[in-house]
Amino acid sequence: MSPIDGAQNEIKASALELIGNTPIVALDRLYTGPGRILAKCEFMNPGASIKCRSSLHMIKRARQSGELKPGHPVVEVTSGNQGCGLAVVCAVLGHPLTLTMSKGNSAQRALHMEALGAKCVKVPQVEGTYGNVTLADVQAVEKVGLKIVEETGAYYVNQFNNEANAQAHYDTTGPEIWRQTGHHVDVFIATVGTAGTFTGTSRYLKEKNPKLLSYVVEPAGSEPIKGEPITKPLHLLQGSGYGCVPNLFKFDYMDGTVSITDEEAVKYMKLIGEKEGLYVGYTSGANVAAAVKLLESGKVPKDSWIVTLLNDTGLKYTPVPNELT
Ligand SMILES: Cc1ncc(COP(=O)(O)O)c(C=O)c1O
């Protein structure tokens, strides 16, 4: 028994219990109304991004089904954040982890994964430039990842086709938003990478509130969900906007799209820092830029409460000294 009654109840059993249940914050200084923008602080997950949620769900599901045996190695293809999330989960559960990632994704993510004991194989870009990763780059990374799976017999997480990815958000992100807002949410907005976040969260919220409107944020010029031809495959919204409609995406859960330029994402990333004291990454900037755009467009009632996500920390993108890259 602890000297202070109940003190033991505050102890988390492991980093896995730090995943999810993130706070939701009103961006009332950045956007003063009418309407309100509420943002979930996903950068507060132990892997510093929203992708911890799907990492935990996908690994748990594979262990429960017997597909992944204790101590068995794991491989995944990642833009970095899924890798950081899996590195948290695999470190705690004792699975050796290998990640393949484009050299165009931020070097900080590779440092983070490696610090958690994972191996990161950095694949040269075939099309994009550092900070701008295209579909062709992702396909090159996937090729290397699949070769490692074939050679080692490791468990392949396969986030783009793993239903447990979207289920993570149906089971956690959606219910948290519903509870935290006291059931007051009119609009949901999210960027789309694998679509796990958008599909799972939007499905849950629409089941709870059939009048809720859900919008996808796409990088300007790379808007396949809107149905436009790709005119600008290079953009700053790393982890999203790959120029194709992902398999986990379901049009049933979407009411429209919002197009965001790199300049708009950067402007709002800065404003979130300067007005709200939160240092976040590019897709977070894009989500908030889209929320403001939507409120100002008249496409949603002007007093709407819009919920969106601060997907990861800005620290993942700050330039690092050359010797670390
Ligand atoms: C920074 C960032 N934002 C958004 C997303 C998109 O999330 P999802 O894959 O659930 O669509 C990702 C995915 O890796 C990401 O890294």
The ligand as an SDF file (V2000), in Angstrom:
LIG
                    3D

 16 16  0  0  0  0  0  0  0  0999 V2000
    1.6120   14.6990  -39.9750 C   0  0  0  0  0  0  0  0  0  0  0  0
    0.5200   13.7960  -40.4650 C   0  0  0  0  0  0  0  0  0  0  0  0
   -0.6880   14.3290  -40.6500 N   0  0  0  0  0  0  0  0  0  0  0  0
   -1.7110   13.5840  -41.1290 C   0  0  0  0  0  0  0  0  0  0  0  0
   -1.5530   12.2470  -41.4070 C   0  0  0  0  0  0  0  0  0  0  0  0
   -2.7170   11.4780  -42.0030 C   0  0  0  0  0  0  0  0  0  0  0  0
   -3.2310   10.4900  -41.1800 O   0  0  0  0  0  0  0  0  0  0  0  0
   -3.9380    9.2210  -41.7890 P   0  0  0  0  0  0  0  0  0  0  0  0
   -2.8600    8.2850  -42.2840 O   0  0  0  0  0  0  0  0  0  0  0  0
   -4.6960    8.6160  -40.6490 O   0  0  0  0  0  0  0  0  0  0  0  0
   -4.8210    9.6350  -42.9060 O   0  0  0  0  0  0  0  0  0  0  0  0
   -0.3110   11.6520  -41.2090 C   0  0  0  0  0  0  0  0  0  0  0  0
   -0.0810   10.2450  -41.5040 C   0  0  0  0  0  0  0  0  0  0  0  0
    1.0170    9.7210  -41.4490 O   0  0  0  0  0  0  0  0  0  0  0  0
    0.7570   12.4490  -40.7270 C   0  0  0  0  0  0  0  0  0  0  0  0
    1.9790   11.9390  -40.5390 O   0  0  0  0  0  0  0  0  0  0  0  0
  1  2  1  0
  2  3  1  0
  2 15  2  0
  3  4  2  0
  4  5  1  0
  5  6  1  0
  5 12  2  0
  6  7  1  0
  7  8  1  0
  8  9  2  0
  8 10  1  0
  8 11  1  0
 12 13  1  0
 12 15  1  0
 13 14  2  0
 15 16  1  0
M  END
$$$$
